[in-house]
């Protein structure tokens, strides 16, 4: 443990990360440039047709630095009128014969690759801006968020000219083929927990397949997405292909999801809002993909490598201030290792460095805003009230900003609020189980189905549990491993559709079947 | 060593690394959008009749590097330059004047052994190359594309000097194709999916697409760089290591690529380049017990030897892209002027040195005479000359041997009774130039209608009915490509379904793209290159089945 803490204190941001990024495999700490703790804000308006616009209403809203609760700047507040303008631009860019529609698929890929190059060029700045606006530790913004953004764009750049239709041997004298066409104007509504990363997840597949986009960024974290807009223009995307409207969900977001000229809406956020979006979409039956909440079980069997499991389970729930949809927030531990596991987890949580996100030692920054801060504290109180055992943390971690102590509850029961609802904060629930059958049933006993994990050395148990869990992603002996090449999405109320991987193209593709009458087939073919 | 371009005067003063500007977007290739070879060679931009305007437009065009120094003439193994074990070298020539450019180290069996050893080591379990993320292999290929783009002018100059092809074609067609090929396969590297498979019983089964291992690749002289890209890009994308032999006529651009491969950051031993001859280095590759797969592009005759060698040694996997005698069928309802131009480019492109050459043009009876007349007119206008001259459409044949073979086949056409409409002889100047030649009244049994000429010689045949054209077109040992020109959708569909050929073009010719597969039916080869299909030839599929305790759907 001694060696471990030495390593940890040197490389806190690296050694505990489970998102696999090359920066982590090599010695990343040295390669993280010193942060500019006061990055200048260059863009705070609405981005339509590759130009900057004030809101039609002239309204603005403040965006806040969660470390200090101070206003960073005002941002143009888009609502329905601005969404209308953006949709018009996107529709125009998508018209038959437009530069975007006539562009070679491989050239769309080239543009995405260029965008990746530009983001790579400005990584340090973007990482600092992300930290300023969101509160996540700069070392992670840089080595995780930015690195995965670049990978994501490059990955989808490669798909642009590889989204194959088929030719199909149908009965009769017909020649039949499918064309994979873009869906059209795509509305995309993204959250504040990974502002840049969610933007890339949404843009990569949409642009690779030739759609145009109207994107609403979260009102808490609009700044980095707007900077990326300037890079989209610089990369050479034609005007109107990407339009970005900062604003609120109930105004701009609602305008997108109910818009008659938007062909598809993609949303990442809460299950509650996901339901609203699905309802609004029914107006014109636009296609809907949703990536929503979770209450993901992380199952630790007694034969697992305990030290590794403790560390992985810790990162699984505390990573990104606990603001992760796939957070492993129900840690099920087998009875005979339960006490040791809890003890070690508490030890680990107490060592977690909470503080200034620009410090390279910091593992945990503030929650994103006051709402979230209060909501998380409310859940902690609910845990105490319901009789869970508070093992550590449980309070505010600083006298200003939205910092919360790493918190662990033991003796958590399945029916407690903290075991059923998504907390989205640095709060770990550790539950006890006896048998495989029991833990599968309890693991699945939730409205959610985003992710799950199992830690064991036993190959049969690993397969059995991974097959049995009702979740879109299952990790075995690892957690939060989200390769851009592998699909991600939810069962049940955790959403529908898949992002990432080849599967991620489906949501942005309309399949057209073309059948041509042909003369009788020559014999033998 | 230096190369002094014969014709370059004014343009020679331009920067050697001049990149194509946005203005050079015109029509030198089929278009500027990446089609890999050309069926319509025109100068970029509008045609300028006023000489001053023409000169002004030329200033915008890339021009060859003057006095290009040849830097790389050795064998490339383990990212290092090595001399041949035997100490031997061989001369490399400029086909436009027959003069020697330089000597190159001559790889033979002993050098092949060294290269294979390096490639095997690079492929060892746990090696840097084997442990590398697939996406990182893609990044390396992308970097290589960046470097080729950077040195595009140098490479196009080498290609033109050593291969005799017009510089602008090398720049726009060959180099464009190289860059696009590398970028395309860069994108595939982390998208080569295995499957999980619902087998019967309590098992979990999945497949992994693994690299085959050490791949021997033997490439021809007609598109030296492009063929190298076609070969190495899918091989590296899938994670193989490579021992590649460029043609003895044209090793220079491939060796330059060796330097770029090293600069891009490929680990030592991943790509090894052996300049040398077929019977020595080529045979050593085909017979080598340490090579897991051989890919060959070249003649059908040599293709058979390669297949045999693979069978006699270690049953290495074989893919072959061989010769053709491709039919190009023109119906009376086609847009005639367009069809004439396409058919002309279809056979004359790259001095006729294309495996895809449309060297049997079947024309419907009612338009036959007019088609012949217009084709002859077009062929007579074809500008043959110094490859560095920007107006040149056709350079010299690659070497004396090809030159003599083509002239002999032309003679056979004359003596077998075909009507020589134009051309038919050498140009009468230094270098291996042959006049654009057109034969009419060609009969199916004539040698010029059966054998691959690989030169600027067009055969025009007459047909009456579609069924007849189909039967005659298919009556060949080859099956590489075919084309049909018609406005009638039913004829287009019927002919394209009936052709025994790996590629069929409808109202176009030589429309090769990185995204679509290419390869031959029958004796034109086996396997497919390019597109997703191209990955199959460089992957071994491993099925992994695991007993599990209880299966659930």
Interface residues (C-beta under 8 A of the other chain):
Chain A: X22 X104 X105 X106 X107 X109 X110 X113 X151 X154 X155 X157 X158 X159 X160 X161 X162 X164 X175 X459 X460 X463 X464 X467 X468 X484 X485 X502 X516 X518 X519 X521 X522 X525
Chain B: X33 X34 X133 X134 X135 X136 X138 X139 X142 X180 X183 X184 X186 X187 X188 X189 X190 X191 X193 X204 X489 X490 X493 X494 X497 X498 X514 X515 X532 X546 X548 X549 X550 X551 X552
